[in-house]
């Protein structure tokens, strides 16, 4: 298969794309893949490190308020579409897949206009602007949450989950808590506000440390690299017992997750894909700072199915955090039930499904062109 894939800006768009590529190379090792990203997005550093052929477009997102900057954005978009047409013509892909972000808008639009089979993947329950725009042009739309279905043309939609879930579900983990100074035979809660850390989560944990000291379960508190020094300074005069480990970041998160009894954190699409793939009970604290409040919508898709508890950020403090964590960590039966409900939501063949859609579109295109 000759595949152009595009997704950028955040890990939520990049990691599903990488999971699709990984699955394709396992199934069809002779495939040719080109990743088209933005020059400033995380993909410009993450993707080349994976040994994947990468090319960058200069593009930016629209401001939601009236701004002269949007005229520049529009000009960059049309220029990127023109460049994308040249990329498509030169690479001659069998199919083009977009996983979100503004750069995928230009690439997938150009491919659709060139009558190349096209697919977009929407990770969130609230659909992004780029995918709303592309939905009018693409052949198929793969969604990660059932709640997104009604926001797209019904005849194009296929529920496929998130490819990151398949990647995580099939990873082997030999990680042990003893490698970071904890016990391997005790239930452990992981509190993680994302790679940058979340101040509201960090502050609630700091205020709850004296109570966590008294618990029989273990707590791994990941502050975010940029916030670690500040957190440790705030805890300078606070006793931290041996059942608590405070870390700036975890590099090998997919290896650690299978060993976690409960996770507390944000509810981005990638996080939920990983949590449900492994069936991890969770206390989710949706970020209020994201477009269309999509993390709350993501969270509710789990809460309504008994797969998670939710704490809204305005209600987050030491008391509410301790109450939710204790509720699950002190009740193994409830944790087990939540784990089962979570795993029921996990889609562990998501990348396979998307590649099957791609092959079907390629086959239809070949038959159409042969007539």
N, C-alpha and C positions, 0 to 999 in steps of 0.2 A: 504493500500500500504506500502511496505517496500522500503524505499528510501535512497540511499546514494547520497549525494550531495557534491560537492567539488568546491571551488573557493577561491582564496586568494591573499594576497599581498596588494590590495587596495580596497577601498569602492566600486569602480566600478564593482568589481567581487563579493564582499560579499553581497551587498544589493539586487541585483537581486535574489541571492540564498535564502536570508531570505524572500523575497516576495513570492517566490515559496513555501517555507515551510509553511508560514502563510496561503496561499491559500489552500494548501493541508489539513492542520489541520482544516480549516473551512469546507471543503468538506467531509473529511474522518477523523474524530477526533481520530479514533483508529489506525491511521497509526503510523509506527515506522520510525523514521528519524535518520540518523547518518551523521553528518557533518565532513568531513575530510579536514583539513587545514594544513597550515605550522606552525612550532613552533615559527617562528619569525614574521609572518604576523599579520595584524590588527585583522584578524578573531580569533586569539587565545585569544583575550580579549573580542571582540564584541559578538561572538557566544555563549560562555558559559553564558554570562549575560542574554541571551534570554531564558535560560532554555533548550537549545537544546543540545543533546548528542554530544560530540565533541572529536575527536582524532586528534593528530598532527603527521605529518611526517617531518623529517629533510631533507630539500631540498632547493636548491637555483637556481637562473636563470643563463643562459649562458651570458658571456661577448660577446659583439658584435665584439670586437677586438680580435686578437690572444692573448691568455693568458693561462698560465699554470693552472690558476684557473679553466678553463673549464674542465680539466681532473678530478678535484675534483667534479665539477658539474655533470659530466657524471656518476661518481661512485655513487654519492648520488641519481641520478635519478634511476639507476638500483636497488639500495638498496631499494628505495621507491616503485618501481614497485613490488619487492619481498614482501615488507610489505603490500602493497595494495592488492596483491593476497590473503594474509592471512586474511586481513580485510574483503574482499569480501566473501571468503569462510566461515568465521565465522558468518557474519551478514546475508548472503543469501538475498541480495536485489532483488526486482522485477525489478528495473531499477536503473541506475546510471546517474546522470546529472552533467555535468561540466560547470561552469560559468566563467572559465578563470583563469589565473595565473598558474605558473609552477606546483604547487601541483596538480592541476586538470589533468595535463598531465599524471602523474604516475597513478592516481586513475582510470581515465576513460580508459586509455590504458589497465590496468590490467583487468578491467571489460569486455572490448570488447574481449580480448583474452580468457576470461572465458565464452564467449557467453552469457553474460548478456546484455539485451537491454540497449543501451547507447544513450544519447543526449548531445550535447554541445550547449551553448548559446553564441553567439558573439555579444557583446554590441556595438562595434564600426563599423564605415564604412570602416576602414582599419584593416584587420584581423591580430590578434596577432600570434606570432610564435607557441605558444602551440596549438591553435585551428587549425592552418594550418597543424600541425603534426597529430592531432587527427582526422581531417576530413577524413583521409584515412581508419579509423578503425570504426568510430561510425555509428550508424544506421540513425540518423537524426541530422540536424543542424538547429537550430532556430536563425534567425538573427534579429537584432534591426534596421538596416538600409538597404534599398533596394540596396544601393551601394555595399554592401558586397557580394551580390549574385554571381557575376562572379568570385569571389575568392575561391569558393568551388565547389565540384562536384554537378552539377545542380540537379540531381535526389534526393539528400538528403536534399535540402534546403527548409525551410518553413519560410516565413516572419511572425514574431510573435510580433515584438516590444520588449519593455523592461519591465520585470515584475514589476519593481519599479514604472512604470507609473500607473499600476492598483492599487497598494498599495496607492499611493498618491491621485489618482482620487476619491477614495472612503472614504477618511478620512474626518471627520467632523471638521470644524474649528470654534471656538468661540473667536478667537484671536481679540483683538482690539488695534489699534495704541495708544490709550490713555493710555494703560498699560505701555508704554515706554515714555510717555510724548509728544506724537504727537496728531494731530487731526484725527478723524475717517472719516471726510467728505471731505478730500483733497486727490487728487491723489498723490501716493507715489512711488518713484523709489528706488529699492533696489540695492546697488552696493556691490558685494560680490566676492572676489577672491579665495574662497575656505577656508577650515578649517585652513590652514597655512597662508592664505593671499597671495597676489601676489604683489610684490614690484612695478612692472610697473603700475598696476592699482592703488595702493595706492598713488604713486607719482603723477599720473595724477589727482586724486581726490583732493589731498592736494593743488595742483596748481590751481584747479578750485573752491575751497571753496568760495572765495570772490564773484564769480559769482553765485554760487548756493545759497548764502545768499540772493540774489536779486530775486530769482524765487518764483512764487506763489505755485509751487508744493513742496512736502516734499522729503527729501533725507535721506535714512538710509544707512550709510556707515559702512560696516563690515570689519574690518582691518585684521582679523586673530589674534588669541590669542597671538602668539609670537611677533607680530608686533605692537600691540596696544600702548604700552608705547612709542615706537619710533615715531609713528604717532602723538601721543598727544604732544610729545616733540617738534616736528616740527611745530605744530599748536599753541604752547604756546603763541605766540604774535599775533595770528590771531583771529579775532572775528568770532565766530560761532553762527549764528542766531538760533532762536527757530524752524525753519523749517528743521533743520538738526540734526540728531542723529548719533553719532559715537559710535559703539559698538565693542568689541573684537570678539564676536562670538554670534550666535543665536542657542540655543540648540533645540528649537522647530520649526525648519525650515519648516517642512510640514504643521504646523499650520499657519505659517506666509504667506507662498506663495500665498494662495488664496486671500489675501488682497492686493497683490502687483499689481500696475498698469503697471510697467515696471521693468525688471530685467537686470542688467549689470553684466557680469561675464564671467567665463571660459565656455568651451563647452565640458566638459567630457560627456560620455554617460549617466551617472545617472542624471546629471543636465538637459540635453536635454529631457530625459524621463519625468522628473518632470515638466519642462516648457511646453512641448507639451500636457501632460495629463491635465493640467489646462488651456491651451490656454493663456499663458502669453506672451505678446510682449517682445522681447529681443534685447539687443545690446551685441553681443558675441565677446569676445576677446580671440581667441584660443591661448593656450599655445604653444610656439615654442619649448618647451623642452621635448616633448613626442615622443614616438616611431612612426616613419613613418608619422609624422606630422598629426596624425589622428584627432586631434581636429579641424584643418582647414577643413578637409574633412567632419567631423560631422557638422560643421558650415554651409558649403556650401549646405548641404542637406536641411537646413532651408532657407538660403538666396535665393536659386533658386526658392523656393516655396512661397516667400513673407512672410515668418514667422519670419524673424529676419534681423537685420542689422549686419554687421561685421566691426570691426576695427582690422587690423593686429597690433601686438604688436609694431613693429618698427614705426608705424604711430600714436601710441597712445600718446597723450599729452592732456593738459587741453583744447585746442581749439577743437581737434577732438572729444573728449569726450562730451564737451558741445554741439557741433553741433548735434551729434547723439541723445543725450538725449532730447535736446530742440525740435528736429524735431518730436519726438513722443509724448513728454509730452505736447507740445503746439497744438497738432492736435488729439483730441479724435477720430475723424473719422478714421484716419490712424491707430491709436492704435487698434481700434475695428476690422478693416479689418485684421491687423496682428494677432490679437487674434484668429479670425476665422480660418485663414490659419494655425496657430500653432496648434489649436485644431484638425484640420483635419488630422494632422500628428500623433497625439497622439493615442496610442493603449491602451485602458483601460480594455482590457480583456487578456492581454499578458500572465499572469500566468495561467489563465484558458486554453489558447491554448496549452501551454507547457505541462500541466498536461493531456490534451486530447491526445497529441502526445504520452506521456508516457503510457497511458492506452492502446492506439492502439498497441504499440510495445509489451506491456506485453501480450495482447490478442493473437497477432501473435506468440509470443514465446511459449505461453501455447499450442496453436494449433499445432505448429511444434513439440513440445516435446511429445505430446500425440499420435503422429502417429508412 
